Amino acid sequence: MMTNYIRNIKIVFAGGNIFSGTKYIIPLYQRAFAWEDKEIEQLIDDLLNFETDNYYLGNLIVFERKDGMFEVIDGQQRLTALYLLLTALGIPFERNAISFEYRQKSDNTLARLTNIDEVSWRQNADSGILSGFDVVSKKILGKVEGSSRTLKTDELKRKLEKVSLVRVIVPQNTDLNKYFEIMNNRGEQLEQQDIVKSRLIEMITDGKKRDAFARIWDACSDMAGYVQMHFDVAERKHYFGDNWDFYPDDSDGYYLASGKTDSTARRSISEIADSADVTSMNTSRLDKSDEDNIRFESFLTFRHFLLHVLKIFEVEENAAEVVAKNTWSGELIDDKKLIQRFEAVFPRKRHVGETVERFGLCLLRCRFLFDNFMLKREFSGDDTEGRWSLKTLKVSWSNSKKYAKRQPKAYYVDITDSIASRMLQSMLRVTYTSPLVMHWATEFLAWLYFDMDGYDPDEHSEKLENIAKAAVREYMNDGEFSTGLITPHIVFNYLDYLLWQKTKQDFQFEFRNSVEHWYPQHPIDSNVKWDEQDLNHFGNLCLVSSGLNSKFSNNLPLAKKANFRNGIGGQSLKLRRMADSTTDANAWTEEVAIAHGEEMINLIRSALELV
């Protein structure tokens, strides 16, 4: 008989953890573990950085079977990620605490995760689980003998004692397949940005300005495409001019239309929550050209974009801070604190309406700059992978017999001489994958907002490279180059940028988040083990995609080169050089690795003017 239908469960507690004495089964109708680097790293970052007494991870919806096992209906990705995390931290529990129904490969992979010296099974492992475990391990357990650099595994264990989730047991007569379908198709709940929007609008006293603020907010909230496309004709002309390319300064203020009222402007938060679509816009759109905006994908969500803009607005309101320019890094860009951050800047009292109005125009200006000078992912035709893009929106006008007035046609063109800027921004994007630490985006957007005086591609690339150099300089000044798995990713990526500059090889920055030893830590078919310092030296390390990392396994360098030649060709430029140096089975020695490392380090030193 079931008891405690709804129960708060600590992830780690005295004498046990969430898996102690409990077994979960992932039913066949659930997909396999599919979280990638981004989701796993975000989970770990959230766990490391929360500052409250208790942290809630969400709900785990289960059905209790007659054999006492809990069939997971909703929350299995998070639950499996916790399994991987606790395993990597060495927290003991039974290996069969999670099992996958009729998926023996997945069960075998979970059971063997800690057998690092046994490598043959990895070839037939569940790639999703194995890759996820590698990401967890390298995120939290990177450690180098003789090095002062360690990640805070003890702190993470302490944090987990304050983390919990709510396990909800559904009634015995529940149609599980139907319930699962409902859970996966349930509507969007009211989000923090909608609450912030409602509170800010309440502070504006003028009705037409409330409506105009709401229109700007809604247009900016759609991060796909370009902001001009989300206004109607009159608004677009007011803010961006006849050709839609004017910077929307505050000289003309808000567009105050007669008879136009935003659907959320005078509604309470509860009324917004009850509506079917809190972000819908009743606005005239372009006919077919408006479809073009789905070709682009932003690297920021609107929640995070608001936090970047809020930081800039705070500096704008306090001109003294602009001089310091030391305000762009520091606290995490945590969208879970969105309401808290806005309440600190816009306290709920009288006489803040004009400040809110200024923020609305600041938001619009930042979005215009973001669209025109910051990175997007572009998709065209049937392309599902996309490519990094720096384009600006243009419009042409044509006469048509069908219409009395000239008709606009929107199109996109590459920003002039923007290759270096695109490479640098994509380098920073793939380095700082968590939105919590994308301070580079704040700093660059702030530079565009406060300091850009006309478009100069050299100034753009210089600013971006200086942002990267500041992070790399910390590593170089430390002078310790045998840091193994915890070598900062920015060092590898900045080196690839320098190599690209030097050779102009065909190369693009992609998400390569695994530090790989070219000569392996536990070599297959060889009893030769390198000295720990040489093994972990920068010269023997490269940054690869997690998928290639799993394939490399513990193969010797020549086997990696021979078996994965095509894969290496699409990886980092440093890795390509290492592969080129591996001409035979005895070519990649400790001396060669150190020499390669010194050559690469000297290239970085020269760029940083440290020589």
ZAMARGU-4260 file (C-alpha; in steps of 0.2 Angstrom, whole numbers, plus 5000, padded with zeros to 4 digits):
<rodrens>
0) 5000/5000/5000 | 5007/5017/4995 | 5011/5030/5008 | 5018/5048/5006 | 5011/5052/4989
5) 5021/5068/4989 | 5038/5068/4998 | 5052/5080/4998 | 5069/5070/4996 | 5086/5076/4999
10) 5099/5072/4986 | 5112/5068/5000 | 5108/5066/5018 | 5116/5059/5034 | 5119/5041/5031
15) 5112/5040/5013 | 5106/5049/4997 | 5092/5049/4985 | 5096/5032/4979 | 5098/5023/4996
20) 5086/5008/4997 | 5076/5014/4982 | 5076/5008/4964 | 5070/5018/4949 | 5066/5010/4932
25) 5065/5020/4916 | 5051/5013/4906 | 5052/5009/4887 | 5041/5023/4882 | 5054/5035/4889
30) 5069/5040/4878 | 5087/5036/4882 | 5097/5048/4892 | 5100/5063/4880 | 5107/5077/4891
35) 5122/5085/4882 | 5136/5095/4889 | 5126/5111/4890 | 5112/5104/4902 | 5125/5094/4912
40) 5136/5108/4915 | 5122/5120/4919 | 5115/5108/4932 | 5133/5107/4941 | 5135/5126/4939
45) 5118/5129/4947 | 5122/5117/4962 | 5139/5125/4965 | 5132/5143/4964 | 5115/5144/4974
50) 5116/5154/4989 | 5100/5149/4999 | 5098/5138/5013 | 5089/5125/5002 | 5089/5123/4984
55) 5074/5114/4975 | 5078/5104/4959 | 5060/5102/4953 | 5048/5087/4953 | 5051/5069/4950
60) 5034/5060/4944 | 5034/5042/4947 | 5022/5027/4948 | 5025/5014/4961 | 5025/4996/4954
65) 5019/4981/4964 | 5038/4975/4966 | 5042/4992/4975 | 5051/5000/4960 | 5047/5017/4955
70) 5043/5019/4936 | 5049/5036/4931 | 5036/5046/4921 | 5044/5064/4921 | 5061/5069/4927
75) 5072/5055/4921 | 5085/5065/4913 | 5088/5075/4929 | 5088/5059/4939 | 5100/5050/4928
80) 5112/5065/4928 | 5111/5065/4947 | 5116/5046/4946 | 5131/5051/4936 | 5136/5065/4947
85) 5135/5055/4963 | 5145/5041/4955 | 5158/5054/4950 | 5159/5061/4967 | 5162/5043/4975
90) 5146/5044/4985 | 5141/5026/4988 | 5124/5018/4983 | 5119/5002/4974 | 5124/5002/4955
95) 5106/4996/4950 | 5097/5010/4958 | 5092/5015/4941 | 5088/5003/4927 | 5082/5005/4909
100) 5068/4993/4904 | 5073/4981/4890 | 5089/4991/4887 | 5104/4980/4893 | 5117/4991/4885
105) 5112/5006/4896 | 5111/4996/4912 | 5129/4988/4908 | 5135/5006/4906 | 5129/5012/4922
110) 5136/4997/4931 | 5153/4999/4924 | 5156/5018/4925 | 5169/5017/4939 | 5179/5004/4931
115) 5191/5016/4923 | 5205/5004/4920 | 5194/4992/4911 | 5192/5000/4893 | 5186/4987/4881
120) 5168/4988/4886 | 5167/5007/4881 | 5166/5002/4863 | 5149/4994/4866 | 5143/5006/4879
125) 5127/5018/4879 | 5136/5033/4871 | 5124/5046/4879 | 5127/5039/4897 | 5146/5037/4894
130) 5148/5054/4886 | 5138/5062/4901 | 5149/5054/4914 | 5164/5060/4905 | 5157/5078/4905
135) 5153/5076/4924 | 5170/5069/4928 | 5180/5082/4919 | 5169/5096/4925 | 5171/5092/4944
140) 5185/5080/4946 | 5199/5088/4936 | 5215/5087/4946 | 5233/5087/4943 | 5246/5079/4954
145) 5258/5093/4961 | 5246/5106/4956 | 5237/5119/4967 | 5222/5119/4955 | 5208/5108/4960
150) 5189/5109/4958 | 5178/5111/4973 | 5172/5093/4975 | 5170/5094/4994 | 5160/5110/4992
155) 5149/5102/4979 | 5146/5087/4991 | 5141/5100/5005 | 5130/5109/4993 | 5121/5093/4989
160) 5115/5091/5007 | 5104/5107/5004 | 5097/5101/4988 | 5081/5092/4986 | 5067/5087/4974
165) 5049/5083/4976 | 5044/5065/4972 | 5026/5063/4967 | 5018/5046/4966 | 5003/5045/4954
170) 4988/5035/4959 | 4988/5016/4955 | 4974/5018/4942 | 4983/5031/4932 | 4984/5028/4913
175) 5003/5030/4912 | 5005/5032/4893 | 4991/5046/4893 | 4999/5054/4908 | 5016/5054/4900
180) 5009/5062/4884 | 5000/5076/4895 | 5016/5080/4904 | 5026/5082/4888 | 5013/5093/4880
185) 5008/5103/4894 | 5007/5122/4891 | 5020/5135/4896 | 5019/5141/4914 | 5020/5160/4918
190) 5039/5164/4918 | 5049/5176/4928 | 5051/5189/4913 | 5032/5190/4912 | 5031/5194/4931
195) 5044/5207/4929 | 5035/5214/4914 | 5019/5216/4923 | 5027/5225/4938 | 5037/5237/4927
200) 5022/5242/4917 | 5012/5245/4933 | 5025/5258/4938 | 5022/5269/4922 | 5008/5281/4925
205) 5005/5287/4907 | 4993/5274/4898 | 5000/5276/4880 | 5018/5275/4887 | 5013/5259/4896
210) 5007/5252/4879 | 5023/5257/4870 | 5034/5250/4884 | 5024/5233/4882 | 5026/5233/4863
215) 5045/5236/4865 | 5046/5222/4878 | 5036/5210/4867 | 5046/5214/4851 | 5063/5211/4861
220) 5057/5195/4869 | 5057/5186/4853 | 5075/5182/4852 | 5074/5174/4835 | 5078/5185/4820
225) 5079/5204/4821 | 5069/5215/4832 | 5063/5227/4818 | 5053/5212/4811 | 5042/5212/4827
230) 5035/5229/4825 | 5021/5235/4814 | 5025/5248/4800 | 5022/5264/4809 | 5032/5258/4824
235) 5046/5252/4814 | 5048/5269/4805 | 5047/5278/4821 | 5061/5268/4829 | 5072/5263/4815
240) 5068/5275/4800 | 5062/5272/4783 | 5076/5259/4779 | 5075/5251/4796 | 5093/5254/4800
245) 5094/5269/4811 | 5100/5267/4829 | 5085/5270/4840 | 5091/5284/4852 | 5080/5292/4864
250) 5078/5308/4855 | 5061/5304/4848 | 5055/5294/4863 | 5041/5281/4863 | 5029/5279/4848
255) 5013/5284/4856 | 4999/5277/4844 | 4981/5281/4847 | 4969/5266/4849 | 4983/5253/4852
260) 4983/5244/4868 | 4994/5229/4873 | 4985/5214/4879 | 4995/5213/4896 | 4997/5232/4900
265) 4983/5234/4912 | 4982/5216/4918 | 4987/5208/4935 | 5000/5195/4936 | 4986/5182/4940
270) 4977/5187/4924 | 4992/5185/4914 | 4995/5168/4921 | 4978/5163/4916 | 4980/5168/4898
275) 4984/5155/4884 | 4998/5165/4877 | 5007/5178/4887 | 5019/5184/4873 | 5007/5185/4858
280) 5007/5202/4849 | 4992/5209/4839 | 5003/5218/4826 | 5003/5220/4807 | 5018/5210/4800
285) 5026/5209/4783 | 5019/5196/4772 | 5032/5183/4766 | 5048/5192/4770 | 5044/5190/4789
290) 5047/5172/4788 | 5065/5175/4785 | 5068/5178/4804 | 5066/5160/4808 | 5083/5157/4800
295) 5092/5164/4815 | 5095/5158/4833 | 5101/5168/4847 | 5114/5161/4859 | 5105/5170/4873
300) 5087/5168/4880 | 5077/5183/4883 | 5079/5181/4902 | 5098/5181/4901 | 5097/5196/4889
305) 5087/5206/4901 | 5101/5203/4914 | 5114/5209/4902 | 5104/5225/4898 | 5100/5228/4916
310) 5118/5229/4920 | 5121/5241/4906 | 5106/5251/4912 | 5113/5252/4930 | 5129/5259/4923
315) 5120/5272/4912 | 5110/5278/4927 | 5126/5280/4937 | 5138/5289/4925 | 5152/5288/4938
320) 5153/5269/4936 | 5156/5271/4917 | 5173/5277/4920 | 5178/5262/4931 | 5173/5249/4918
325) 5176/5236/4931 | 5158/5231/4932 | 5155/5218/4918 | 5162/5203/4928 | 5159/5196/4945
330) 5142/5190/4950 | 5134/5176/4940 | 5121/5180/4927 | 5108/5170/4935 | 5091/5170/4927
335) 5083/5162/4943 | 5087/5179/4951 | 5078/5189/4938 | 5064/5196/4948 | 5076/5199/4963
340) 5088/5209/4952 | 5074/5220/4944 | 5066/5223/4961 | 5083/5230/4967 | 5084/5242/4953
345) 5066/5246/4952 | 5059/5246/4970 | 5040/5246/4971 | 5038/5264/4976 | 5032/5280/4968
350) 5042/5290/4956 | 5051/5276/4947 | 5040/5277/4932 | 5052/5288/4922 | 5066/5276/4926
355) 5056/5262/4919 | 5053/5272/4903 | 5071/5275/4901 | 5075/5256/4903 | 5062/5252/4889
360) 5072/5262/4877 | 5089/5255/4884 | 5082/5238/4880 | 5077/5242/4863 | 5094/5250/4859
365) 5103/5235/4866 | 5093/5223/4856 | 5097/5233/4840 | 5115/5232/4844 | 5114/5214/4848
370) 5106/5210/4832 | 5118/5220/4821 | 5135/5216/4829 | 5133/5200/4839 | 5134/5182/4835
375) 5119/5172/4829 | 5117/5154/4823 | 5110/5155/4805 | 5100/5141/4797 | 5096/5140/4778
380) 5086/5128/4768 | 5086/5110/4775 | 5102/5114/4786 | 5099/5108/4804 | 5117/5111/4810
385) 5118/5130/4806 | 5133/5141/4805 | 5140/5156/4815 | 5133/5172/4807 | 5136/5191/4808
390) 5123/5199/4797 | 5113/5215/4797 | 5095/5218/4791 | 5092/5227/4775 | 5077/5232/4766
395) 5073/5236/4748 | 5057/5244/4741 | 5048/5239/4725 | 5033/5245/4716 | 5019/5233/4713
400) 5003/5233/4703 | 4995/5224/4716 | 4998/5237/4730 | 4996/5256/4729 | 5011/5259/4739
405) 5029/5253/4737 | 5032/5236/4746 | 5047/5232/4757 | 5057/5216/4756 | 5069/5212/4770
410) 5085/5203/4767 | 5102/5200/4776 | 5120/5204/4772 | 5136/5200/4780 | 5143/5214/4790
415) 5158/5221/4781 | 5175/5214/4786 | 5168/5204/4800 | 5177/5188/4799 | 5189/5191/4814
420) 5174/5197/4824 | 5164/5182/4820 | 5178/5170/4824 | 5182/5179/4841 | 5164/5179/4846
425) 5161/5161/4841 | 5177/5157/4851 | 5170/5165/4866 | 5153/5157/4864 | 5159/5139/4863
430) 5171/5143/4878 | 5159/5150/4890 | 5145/5138/4887 | 5135/5142/4903 | 5124/5158/4902
435) 5129/5160/4920 | 5147/5165/4915 | 5144/5174/4899 | 5152/5190/4905 | 5160/5193/4889
440) 5143/5196/4881 | 5140/5210/4894 | 5157/5218/4891 | 5156/5218/4872 | 5137/5224/4872
445) 5142/5238/4884 | 5156/5243/4873 | 5145/5244/4858 | 5132/5254/4869 | 5144/5266/4877
450) 5160/5267/4866 | 5157/5262/4848 | 5158/5278/4837 | 5153/5271/4820 | 5157/5254/4813
455) 5176/5250/4812 | 5179/5231/4811 | 5197/5232/4818 | 5190/5240/4833 | 5177/5227/4836
460) 5190/5213/4834 | 5202/5222/4845 | 5189/5224/4859 | 5184/5205/4858 | 5202/5199/4858
465) 5206/5210/4873 | 5192/5201/4882 | 5199/5184/4878 | 5217/5190/4882 | 5212/5195/4899
470) 5207/5177/4903 | 5222/5169/4895 | 5234/5180/4904 | 5228/5173/4921 | 5234/5156/4915
475) 5250/5162/4907 | 5255/5172/4923 | 5253/5157/4934 | 5267/5149/4924 | 5261/5131/4927
480) 5257/5122/4911 | 5255/5104/4917 | 5237/5106/4922 | 5229/5092/4913 | 5210/5091/4912
485) 5208/5108/4921 | 5217/5118/4909 | 5205/5132/4904 | 5196/5130/4888 | 5199/5148/4883
490) 5218/5144/4882 | 5215/5130/4869 | 5202/5141/4859 | 5213/5157/4859 | 5227/5147/4853
495) 5216/5140/4839 | 5212/5158/4834 | 5230/5163/4834 | 5234/5148/4823 | 5219/5152/4811
500) 5226/5170/4810 | 5243/5163/4805 | 5237/5150/4793 | 5220/5155/4787 | 5215/5136/4787
505) 5197/5131/4784 | 5191/5131/4802 | 5176/5135/4813 | 5174/5135/4832 | 5162/5122/4838
510) 5157/5115/4855 | 5173/5105/4860 | 5171/5103/4878 | 5183/5088/4882 | 5201/5090/4886
515) 5210/5075/4879 | 5227/5067/4882 | 5234/5064/4865 | 5245/5051/4873 | 5233/5042/4884
520) 5233/5041/4903 | 5229/5022/4902 | 5236/5016/4886 | 5229/5001/4877 | 5242/4989/4869
525) 5257/4997/4878 | 5265/4996/4895 | 5273/5013/4893 | 5267/5026/4905 | 5273/5044/4904
530) 5279/5054/4918 | 5264/5063/4926 | 5270/5081/4922 | 5273/5077/4904 | 5257/5067/4902
535) 5247/5083/4908 | 5258/5096/4900 | 5249/5108/4888 | 5259/5100/4873 | 5250/5083/4876
540) 5233/5090/4878 | 5220/5095/4865 | 5201/5101/4866 | 5189/5089/4857 | 5171/5086/4856
545) 5164/5074/4869 | 5159/5062/4856 | 5177/5061/4848 | 5184/5060/4866 | 5173/5044/4869
550) 5179/5036/4853 | 5197/5040/4856 | 5196/5031/4873 | 5214/5025/4878 | 5220/5022/4860
555) 5238/5026/4856 | 5241/5042/4846 | 5244/5033/4830 | 5228/5023/4832 | 5218/5038/4835
560) 5225/5046/4820 | 5222/5031/4809 | 5205/5027/4815 | 5198/5044/4816 | 5206/5054/4802
565) 5190/5062/4796 | 5185/5066/4814 | 5202/5075/4818 | 5200/5085/4802 | 5185/5094/4809
570) 5193/5097/4826 | 5205/5110/4833 | 5220/5116/4824 | 5231/5112/4838 | 5225/5094/4837
575) 5228/5094/4818 | 5246/5099/4822 | 5248/5085/4835 | 5241/5072/4822 | 5253/5078/4809
580) 5268/5075/4821 | 5262/5057/4824 | 5270/5050/4808 | 5273/5032/4816 | 5271/5022/4832
585) 5286/5030/4840 | 5284/5048/4834 | 5274/5055/4848 | 5286/5055/4863 | 5287/5065/4879
590) 5301/5076/4871 | 5290/5079/4856 | 5275/5084/4866 | 5285/5096/4877 | 5293/5104/4862
595) 5275/5106/4854 | 5269/5113/4870 | 5283/5126/4871 | 5280/5131/4853 | 5262/5134/4856
600) 5265/5143/4873 | 5277/5155/4865 | 5264/5159/4851 | 5252/5164/4865 | 5266/5174/4875
605) 5270/5183/4859 | 5251/5188/4856 | 5250/5194/4874 | 5266/5203/4873 | 5274/5193/4887
610) 5290/5189/4878
</rodrens>
